[in-house]
Amino acid sequence: MLEADKLFAGSIPENYDRYMVPLIFEPYAADIARRAASLSPGAVLETAAGSGVVTRALAPKLPGHATYVVTDLNQPMIDYAASRQPADPRITWRQADALALPFEDAAFDLVCCQFGAMFFPDRTSGFREARRVLKRGGHFLFSVWDRIEENVFADDVTNALARIFPNDPPRFLARTPHGYHDTALIRRELQDAGFSRVEIETIAGQSRAPSARIPAVAYCQGTLLRNEIETREAGKLQSATDYVESAIADRHGRGEVAAKIQAHVIVASTASV
């Protein structure tokens, strides 16, 4: 992963929430929230919270006595997420690095992280930090995308941009969001971090949009792929988005479009005794 793959700023948080969240994140957020609530946690930490899609789904499911600390590496994302969330005294918003959490040992019953672990420069260190702040018998609940070929719109976008920039194809989507999909590696790194039990479930779904324009804008302007496009050629963002839209329409149709998405959902547990 490149250093630039972590910098969500400018208009990216708003575009991310407006386009990417309904396109691919909301169904998995509902699943994560359901799983988290079923564990009946009293103290929850969310890392890499992004624009707050999991926070919005999980907060209503937590009991009134629960505490919920919501963090992200990027302050603009935290600010945006907080602006979307109704006032809630249980929630604390805080900028924090998942690899160096500013919390005491054994402070939380649950750490959750939707589609954030792929961005950790050192995943074992990030997992070790999650374990450190968990109480005995606590759970680390997180998700990662499966390989890009199982996530069709992301693959379509990557292939289309490779035709525009054949000498230096933008590879952000394949490199980072879809770059951590080996379940054997995930299991091994969690065990190396000290988790005693690891359960992994692969869940397929459908990404749907009213038109090909939505996934084109979502990926090209609502993710860090935008930075790669603009770095390669100034002023090319709009024409690149238009080209990607055309490529998606050619494959999936000119009206409503739908394509497969697939992710791994992981529950790692600490020893209870």
N, C-alpha and C positions, 0 to 999 in steps of 0.2 A: 504494500500500500504506500502511496506517495503522501508526503506531508499535506499537499493541497487537497487530498481526499477527505480532510476533516473540517474544512472551513465553510460552514454554511452561513452566509451573510448576504447583505444586500436584499434583493427581492426574492432570493431563493426560498427562505422560510415560508413566505406567503404563497408562492406558487406551489411549493411542496405540499402545503396543507390543502390548497384549493384543488389541485389536480392529482397528485400522487396518492394522497390519503384515501379518497374514495375509490381510486382506480385499483389499488393493490393492498393497502394497509388496514382498512376498516374491518374486513372479515376476520383477519388474524388478530386484530385488537380485541374484538368481541370474544374470540376463543381464549386469548391470554387472560382477559378479565374474568371469564367464567372459571378458568382453572385456578387463577389466583384466589378468587373469592372462596372457592371450595376448600382451600387450605386454612381458612379462618384466621388470617394473620392479624395480630394486634398492632404491629409496627412494620410498615412497608417502605422499602427504598426502591425507587425506579431510577435506573441509569439510562443514559442515551435516550431520553424521553422524546427528543425531536419536537414536533409541533403539538404534542400532547394527545395524540389519538388514543393511546392506552389509558392515560390519566382520565380522559373524559368517559371512557367505558368502565373503568374500574372504580373510580371514586363513589359512584352511587351504590355500588355493591358492598362497600366496606361498612362495618358497624360504626355507630356514632362515637365510640370510644377509641377508634383506631387513629393512628398517626400515619401520615403519608408524606414522605420526603421525595420530591421530584427533581431530578438533576439532568443536566446535559453539559457536554463540554463547551458548547457554543452559547454564549449569553443571548444572541439574537433569537435563537430557538426557544430558550427558556422564557424570554420576554413575550414572544408570540404565543407560546403555549399558555402562559398565565393569562394573557388577554382573552383567550377563548374559553377559559374555565370560570364557571360561576364562583363567587366568593365562598370559601369553604375553610373554616378555622382548622380543620384537620390537616390541610395541605401546606407544606413549606416548599417554596421554590428556591433552588440553589444551583449556581454554576459549579460543576465539579467534574474532575477527571476520573473516569471509572478505574483507571490504573493507579490512582493515588487518592482514595476516598477520604474526605475530611471528617470521618466518623470513628467513634470508639469501637473496640472489638465487641462482638456479640451484641450489637445494638438493634438488630432487626430480625423479625421472624421470616421475612420474605424479601428477596431481591429479585426484581423483574426487569427485563430488558428486551424490548421488541426490536429486532433487526438492527442491533447496535454492535454486537460482538465482532462482526466482520470489519469494523472500523478500528478495533483495538490494535495498536502497533505491536503489542506483545499480549497475545490472548491468555496465555497461562498466567501472566502477572495479573491481568484483569480478573480472571477466574479466582485467583488466590485472594485478591482483594474482596471479591464478593463473599468468599468463604470466611474471611477474617471478620467481616461485620455481621455475619449471621450467628444467631444463637444456636446452641446445640439442638439438633433436630430441625433446623431451619431448611428452607428450600431456595434454590436459585432457579428461576423459571425464565427461559429466554427462547428466542427464535432466530433462525438464520435462513436465508434463501437457499434453495437448492441450486444446482448448476444452471447456468444461463439458458442452456438448451431446453430446460423444463419450464422456463418462464418466457413465453413466446414473444410478447411485445418487447421485452428487454433485448431479446436476441434479434428481433426485427430491426430495432433502432440501431443496435451496434453494427449490424451488417450494412444497413443503409448508409451510416456515417463512414464506414470503411470505403464505400464507393466514392464518397465525396472527397475524402482525404486518404487516398490509397497509399501515399508515402509515409503517413504518420496517423494511423487510424486511432480515434479516441477509444480507449479501452477501459474507461472508468467502471462501467457496469459489470463487465466480465472480471475485472481485476479486483474490485472491492465488494460491492453488494453481493455478487454471485461468486466470490472467490474463496468462500469458506464453507464448503458443502460436503466434505468428506466426513461421514459420520464416525468412522473408525478413528480419525484424527481428533474430532471433537471429543469423543469419549475418552481417548487417551490423555488429552490435555486437561480435561476436567479431573481425571483421576490423579494426574501429576500435581494438580492444584490442591488435592486433599479431599475431594468429594468421594463419599463412600458408595453412593448409589447413583446411577445415571440411567434415565429412561429417555429414549428418543422416538418420536413419532413423526412420520412424514405425511404431510397433509396437502392434498391437491385442491385447487379451487379454480374459479373462473374470474378473470379480469374483464369487466364490461364497461363500455363507454358509449355515449350517444353517437359518436363519430370518430373517425381516425384522427381528427384534430386533437382530441383530448390526450391520448397517449403520446402523441408527438410533442405537444407542449409540455406535458407532465415530465417526460424524461429529458427533453432537451433544455428546458428552462426551469424545472423544479427540482433538479438534482445537480450535483457537482459536474455532471457532464457538460453543463453550460460553460463552466470555466475552461474545459478542454477545447470546446468549439471556438470560443472567443480567443483563446491563446493561439490557436492555429491560424486564424485569419480574422482580423478585426472587421466587424460589420457583417459577418457571415451567419450570425445566429438565426436571423429570421429566415433566410433562404435555406439554411440547413433544416430548420424546423419544417418548412414547407415541403422539402424533399422527403423527409421522414414521413410526414403525413401522407404524401402520395404513395410511398412504398407500402405503408400499412394498409391504405385503401385498396391498392392493387391486390394485396393478398387476402384481406378480410372483408372487403366490400365498402361501398360508399355510404351506407347507412350505419346503424348500430353495429358495433364490432365487439367481439368477444374472443378471448384466448386463454390458454392454460397458464396458471401460476402454481408454484409448488414450493413448500418450505418445510424445514425441520423444526419441530417444537421440542424443547429439551427441559426436563426437570432433573436437577442434580441436588442431592440431599446430603446434609451433614450427618454425622453419627449422632444417634439419639442418646447414647450412653457412653 
